[in-house]
Amino acid sequence: MSDIALVTGASGFVGSAVARALVARGLHVRVLMRPSASRANIRGVHCDPVVGDMRDEDSMTAALKGARYLFHVAADYRLWARDPSEIERNNFTGARATMRAALKNGVERVVYTSSVAALKPGQVAADESSRHTPQSVIGAYKRSKLVAEREVERMVREEGLPAVIVAPSTPIGPRDIKPTPTGRVIVEAATGRMPAFVDTGLNLVHVDDVAEGHLLALDKGRIGENYILGGADVALETMLGDIAFFTGRRAPTIKLPRGPLFPLAWAAEAVAKVTGKEPFLTADALRMSRYRMFFSSEKAKRELGYTARPYKEGLKDALGWFGDNGYLQ
């Protein structure tokens, strides 16, 4: 229990899975929490909460005192905000401040959680070499993850930051407490509120496999390298059909063109600017849906020994957790 690992974002979906995996390994786990953060996802987990803010270098330096490892999982994961630049500032500033604190404390190894959002999808499953630019990326969240990842890469190259980068695809499974944008799709479909869909696709992976991938990156990852932690490439139509099967509903059959949906997205965003509540449909999401977000985890399999279970197990676990926690009423 002498090895201390700090996990940021442990109140969230992926962060709580990483914290649980580290506890199971036997490490002494600290979890960084904002004062207002819910502790529901770490309830019953043997870890030490510390209050701090990933954007504040001084609080991160204090939280990392004596820590051997850092898992920086926290992120502002929103596809929409009244001020989109706020998402970019939060994720860039958070990464830079946290990495600087790691260098100050002499942390032995960092696992930085980026995202396939920083990678450019193509005609076939993209790998780590398919890189976006700030000009080609769509939306504030994806741009924020891109610029944050580039800053981490710079610090590895120029300042000796001992960081390995991992890029989860689209995690699904238990404890999606917010829920994430994909979790919202699962909830809407499971409750019969998603009668139609657009032609797109995602790479879906169980959140606990993503967490195990973080530990493999700690053990075997090469400093400065990026590893996609993904699962199965699945068309949205297939995913919705599987949700319908598991919930005893009729699968949606109406495939919508994107063009007529843009006025609805703009109207939803206008309402959201008044209410402050994130809209279910956004213009950026429609633009992203033109591409099938398919990715290859071959590098992680080859170098880390990474594996992922069938994606339907993640879907079942997500539906079970959402049902048990009142999201499907």
Secondary structure, 3 states (H helix, E strand, C coil): CCCEEEEECCCCHHHHHHHHHHHHHCCEEEEEECCCCCCHHHCCCCCEEEECCCCCHHHHHHHCCCCCEEEECCCCCCCCCCCHHHHHHHHHHHHHHHHHHHHHHCCCEEEEECCHHHECCCCCCECCCCECCCCCCCCHHHHHHHHHHHHHHHHHHHHCCCEEEEEECEEECCCCCCCCHHHHHHHHHHCCCCCEECCCEEEEEEHHHHHHHHHHHHHHCCCCCEEEECCEEEEHHHHHHHHHHHHCCCCCCEECCCCCHHHHHHHHHHHHHHHCCCCCCCHHHHHHCCCECCECCHHHHHHHCCCCCCHHHHHHHHHHHHHHCCCCC
